[in-house]
Amino acid sequence: MAEEILLLIKKEEEEIKRVSVLQKFFALFNSLNFKDKISKGKKGENLALNYLKGNGYEIVERNFRVKGGEADLITKKDEKVIVVEVKFRTSEKFGSPQSAITKRKFRRLLRAGTIYCRKKGYSAKSLQIDVISILMKNKEPIIRHFKNINLK
């Protein structure tokens, strides 16, 4: 009888732990607020778009997606086709915006740009990968433009 009681107590403790883990997961999930992340991403893209236009870039595509690749913006300037990745952050708590560019991300950008050039009849030699890093400080954007990056 004592063994049965101990077994019941153990099962109840495991159930409490399981519920606690689930509660923590849902609290974290709800705190992420995905709609807010999407609107921040759009805000960053719009800031980058205005910056690029103001610096003589022609915007030819937005959110270009292909299997295995994607580009926030595709622009043209000085006979170059430029794939632009926009990274927007409201703080440096998780590092600078540009630090989020990995080799994998670079390959995805390169793939999107190569396919875009092929579809539009441009030479892949005219392709360039840029990163626009936007960090909000005191409600003002700090924009940094990294041109012709290479993370091969």
C-alpha positions in Angstrom: 0.0 0.0 0.0 2.8 2.4 0.8 4.5 1.6 -2.5 1.2 2.5 -4.3 1.0 5.8 -2.5 4.6 6.6 -3.3 4.0 5.7 -7.0 0.9 8.0 -7.1 2.9 10.9 -5.5 5.7 10.4 -8.0 3.2 10.4 -10.9 1.6 13.6 -9.6 5.0 15.3 -9.2 5.9 14.4 -12.8 2.5 15.8 -14.0 3.2 19.1 -12.1 6.6 19.4 -13.7 5.1 18.7 -17.2 2.4 21.3 -16.7 5.1 23.8 -15.4 7.2 23.3 -18.5 4.2 23.7 -20.7 3.2 26.9 -18.9 6.7 28.3 -19.3 6.8 27.4 -23.0 3.4 29.1 -23.7 4.4 32.2 -21.7 7.6 32.5 -23.7 5.8 31.9 -27.0 3.2 34.5 -26.2 5.9 37.0 -25.2 7.6 36.8 -28.6 4.7 38.6 -30.3 5.3 37.6 -33.9 3.2 40.4 -35.4 5.5 42.9 -33.7 8.6 41.2 -35.2 7.0 41.3 -38.7 6.2 45.0 -38.3 9.7 45.7 -37.1 11.1 43.9 -40.1 8.9 46.0 -42.4 10.0 49.2 -40.7 13.6 48.2 -41.2 13.1 47.4 -44.8 11.3 50.7 -45.4 14.2 52.6 -43.7 16.7 50.7 -45.9 14.6 51.4 -49.0 14.6 55.1 -48.4 18.3 55.1 -47.5 19.1 53.3 -50.8 16.9 55.5 -52.9 18.5 58.6 -51.4 21.9 57.2 -52.3 21.1 56.6 -56.0 20.1 53.0 -55.9 17.2 51.8 -58.2 15.0 49.3 -56.3 14.0 46.5 -58.7 12.6 43.8 -56.3 11.4 43.5 -52.8 11.2 40.2 -50.8 12.5 38.1 -53.7 12.2 34.4 -52.8 13.3 31.2 -54.6 13.8 27.7 -53.4 16.9 27.8 -51.1 17.3 31.6 -51.2 15.8 34.9 -50.4 16.6 38.6 -50.6 15.0 41.5 -48.8 15.8 43.9 -51.6 17.4 43.7 -55.0 18.7 47.0 -56.4 20.8 48.2 -59.3 23.5 50.9 -59.3 26.5 51.5 -61.6 25.7 48.4 -63.7 25.7 46.1 -60.7 22.9 44.0 -59.4 22.9 44.2 -55.6 21.2 41.8 -53.3 20.5 43.6 -50.0 19.9 41.9 -46.7 18.4 44.3 -44.1 19.0 43.6 -40.4 17.0 45.7 -37.9 17.4 45.8 -34.2 16.1 47.9 -31.4 19.0 47.0 -29.1 22.3 45.3 -29.2 21.2 42.8 -26.4 21.8 39.9 -28.8 24.7 41.6 -30.8 24.8 44.0 -33.6 22.3 43.7 -36.4 25.0 42.7 -39.0 26.3 40.0 -36.7 23.2 38.0 -37.6 24.6 37.3 -41.1 26.0 33.8 -41.2 27.7 31.8 -43.9 24.4 30.0 -44.4 22.5 33.3 -44.8 25.2 34.5 -47.2 24.8 31.4 -49.3 21.0 32.0 -49.4 21.5 35.6 -50.5 24.0 34.5 -53.2 21.6 31.8 -54.5 18.7 34.3 -54.7 21.0 36.8 -56.5 22.3 34.3 -58.9 18.9 33.0 -59.8 17.6 36.6 -60.2 20.5 37.4 -62.6 19.8 34.3 -64.6 16.1 35.0 -64.9 16.7 38.6 -65.9 19.6 38.0 -68.2 22.3 39.7 -66.2 25.8 38.4 -65.8 26.5 36.8 -62.4 29.7 38.8 -62.5 27.6 41.9 -61.9 26.2 40.5 -58.7 27.1 42.1 -55.3 25.8 41.2 -51.8 25.3 44.1 -49.4 24.0 44.3 -45.8 22.1 47.3 -44.3 22.4 47.3 -40.6 19.9 49.4 -38.7 20.0 49.9 -35.0 17.5 52.1 -33.2 19.1 54.4 -30.6 16.9 57.0 -28.8 14.2 56.5 -31.4 16.7 57.4 -34.2 18.0 54.8 -36.7 21.7 54.3 -37.1 22.2 53.0 -40.6 25.4 51.2 -41.6 25.9 50.0 -45.2 28.3 47.1 -45.7 29.0 46.8 -49.4 30.1 43.8 -51.4 30.4 41.3 -48.4 31.9 37.9 -48.9 31.5 35.1 -46.3 32.4 32.1 -48.5 
